[in-house]
């Protein structure tokens, strides 16, 4: 068991899914967690349902509001004098044919998935430089590493998160600050059943691509994340099939493009 006794953490998007699992893992390891979500009741449920040597305190947070994100960081520092772990996890998805997306949908996913992460970095990173320590964990996706048709807007934002994370890591190291890009395949969370545009069926689409009947267990993912932080890894890609897909992209990008195109074509054929 990784020990994080007394470590101060903020988790965004902690009302469900990966964020809730991260909160549980952190509290079990002894951390003091600000469990935040735009849905205040969901954040409270996560905090109340979490137990361990650490603690979880719920708060409403809209990551598209830069001032609110800064205030959340300032509040943790005012309470404890430090911030050890910043999990920029909040995210949304749109799935379906790209031509069906409205500009409002494009703007919404950019605001949450890119600007939300930027706001977290802008609030936490200067503080961590002053401290001389800390870790920023940005939730991206396997869709941020591979061509992901019918998830175009989502893939765009997650590629941006991967790029931000890996670039920031190269300069953060000299300040004693770690940065991790989290890139899981399909995880068993509510997001699998959200954001459908047109006839898109998210759960079927995600799980077929992963050749699985269920998504990766979020609590297992949270444990993976804590180990990756301990090892100061730059990127975490799980499960094994997702890692194999990432390697294929790196070693044979044209092959992966063809495979992805064929998969999209098959899914569009009448059943």
N, C-alpha and C positions, 0 to 999 in steps of 0.2 A: 504494500500500500504506500503510495506517495504521500508524504507529509507536507502539508501547507499550513501548518499551525500559525494562526495570526496573520496570514497573508490577506491583503485587501484586494478584492476583485469586483469588477462590474461586468455584468452579462446583459447585453441587449437582446431583445426578442426572447426573453426567458419565460414567457407565459406558456409555452408548449414546445414540443419537439426537441431539437438539439439544444436550444437554450435552457429548457427545463432540465434536461439530462446533465448539461454542464453544471448547472446550479447544484444538482444532487451530488455529483462527483466532487465538486469543490468543497461543499459543506462536509461531506464524508471524510475529506482529507484535512479538515480543520480550518478552512478559509472562512473569512468574513465576507459575505457576498451581497452586493447591491443587485437585487434581482429585478430587472426593469423590462417593461413592455408597454406598447401603446395601449394595450388592454390592461387597465389597472387591476381588474378583478382576476384576470388570468395570472398576472404576476403575483398577486396575493395568494392564489391557490398553490402556485409553485412553492412560494416561501413557506406556507403553512404545512404543506405536505413533505417538506424536506427536513430531515433530522440528521444529527451527527455531532461531532465535537465542535464543528464550526456553526455559523449562523447565517440565515438568509433574511434580508430586509427588503420588502417589496416597495417599488415606486413606479409611477407612470412615467414613461419617457417616449417621446416622439423623436426618432433619430433624424428626421428631416429638419428638425429645429436645432440649428447649431448652438444657439444660446442655451437651450435646455440640456444638450449633451455636455456643454461646458459646465453648467450648473451642477449636473450629476457628478462629474469628476471633482469639482470644487467641494461638494458636500462630503464626499468620501475623505478627501484630504483634510477638511475641517474637523471631521470626526476622529480620524486616525493618524493624520500627519503624513500619509503616504498612499500610493496606489501601486500595487505590484502587478496586477493582471487586468488587462482591458480586452474583453471579448466583444468584438464588433460582429455580432451574430444576426441581428435582425435582417429579414429579407422577405421578398415576395416573388411570385413567379407568374408569368403569363405563358401558356402553352397553346399552340395552334398555328395555323398558317400565317406567315408574317404579314401578308397583304390585308389581313383582317384586323390587325392591331390599329387602334386609334392613336392619335398623338397624345391624348391624355394618358393612355396606358403606357406608351413609351416614356413619358415624363415621370409617371408614378414610379416605374421600376428603376429609372435612373436616380430619382430622388432618394428612394429607400436603399437600394443595393449599392450604389456608388457614393452618393453624397452622404448617406448615413454612415458609411465606413470612414469617409474622409473626415466627417465631423468628429468621430471617435478618435481618429489619429491626431487631428489638430488639437483636441482637448487634452489627450493623454501623453502624447509623445514629448512635447516640450517639458512637461513635468518630470517625465522619466529621465530625460537628459539631465535635468537639475539634480535629481536624486542619484543618478549614476547607476540605476538598475530599473528593471521592469520588463514586462513581456506584453506584446500586442498580438492578439490572435484574431485573424480575420477569416470569417466563414465564407469561403468561395464555394466551389462545387467541381465535380468531375466535368461539368459543362463548361468550366473555365479553362479546361485543358484540351478538350477534343471538339471537333466540329459537331454541333448539336442542332440540326435542322428541326423546325417546329418549336424550338426553344430559343429562337434567335435573339430576342431581347434579353432573356435571362442569361444566355451564354455570353452575350456582349458584356453585361455587367459583371459577370463572374470572371471573365478574362481580365477585365479592368482590376478587379480585386486581387487576382493573382499577380498581375504586373505591379500594382502598387506595393504589395507585400514583399515581393522579392527585391524590388528596387530599394525600398526603404530599409530592408534588412542589411543591404551592403553598406549603408552609412550609419545605421543604428548601432552596429557592432562596436564601433570605436567608443560609443557612449555607455557600453555595458547593457544595452537594451536588445532584447530578442524580438524577432518577428516570425510568426508562423502563419502560413496559408493553409487553411483546412479545405481539402478537396475530396469529399466523399462521393461515392456513387449514390444511388437512391437510398435514402434513409427512411425508416418507418415513422413518418411524422405526418401531421395534418396537411402539409404543403403538397403531398401527393394527390390530394383530392381538391385542390384549389386552383384558381387562375385559368380555368378552361376558356378558350376562345373558339367559337364555332363548334365542330364535332369532336374536339380534342378530348381524349380520356387519359388524364394524367397518370393515374396509377398503372393502368395497363401499359402505357407508353414507357414510363420509367422502368418498370419491372421487367418488361420484355427486353429492353436494352441491357439490363443487368442479368438476364437469364435466371431470374429468381421469382419465387412466389410471394416473397415478402421483402420489405426493405431491410437494410442493415439496422441492427438494434441500436437505438440512440444512446443507451447507457453504455454499451460496448464502445461506441464511438467516443463518448466522453472520456472513458478510461484510456483509449488510444491517444486522445488529445493531451491528457495530463502527462502521459509518458513522453510524447513528442516534445512538450514544453521542457520536461526534465532533461531531455537529450539535446535540446536547442536545435531541433530539426527545422529546416527552412520550409518544408512542405510535407503534408500528410495526405496520402492517397490510399483509401481503403474502400471496399474490400479488395481481395487479391485480383478479382476480375477487372476492377477499375484500374488497378495498378498496371495490369497487363495492357489495358487499352491505352494508358498513358505512354507506356513504352512503345507501343505500336505507332502512336502519333509521332514520337520523337525519332524513331528509327525508319519508319516508312509512312510519311505523311500522306502521300498520294494513295496508298493502299487504304488508309483509314477514311479518306474522303470518299473513295469508291464504296467502301463498306457502308458508310453512313448514308450515302445516296440510295443504295439498294434497299437499306432498311426502311427509309422514308417512303420509297416507292411501293414496297410491299405493304406497308401500313395503310396506304391510300387506296389499295385495290379493294373492290367490293368483297365483303366476306360472304 
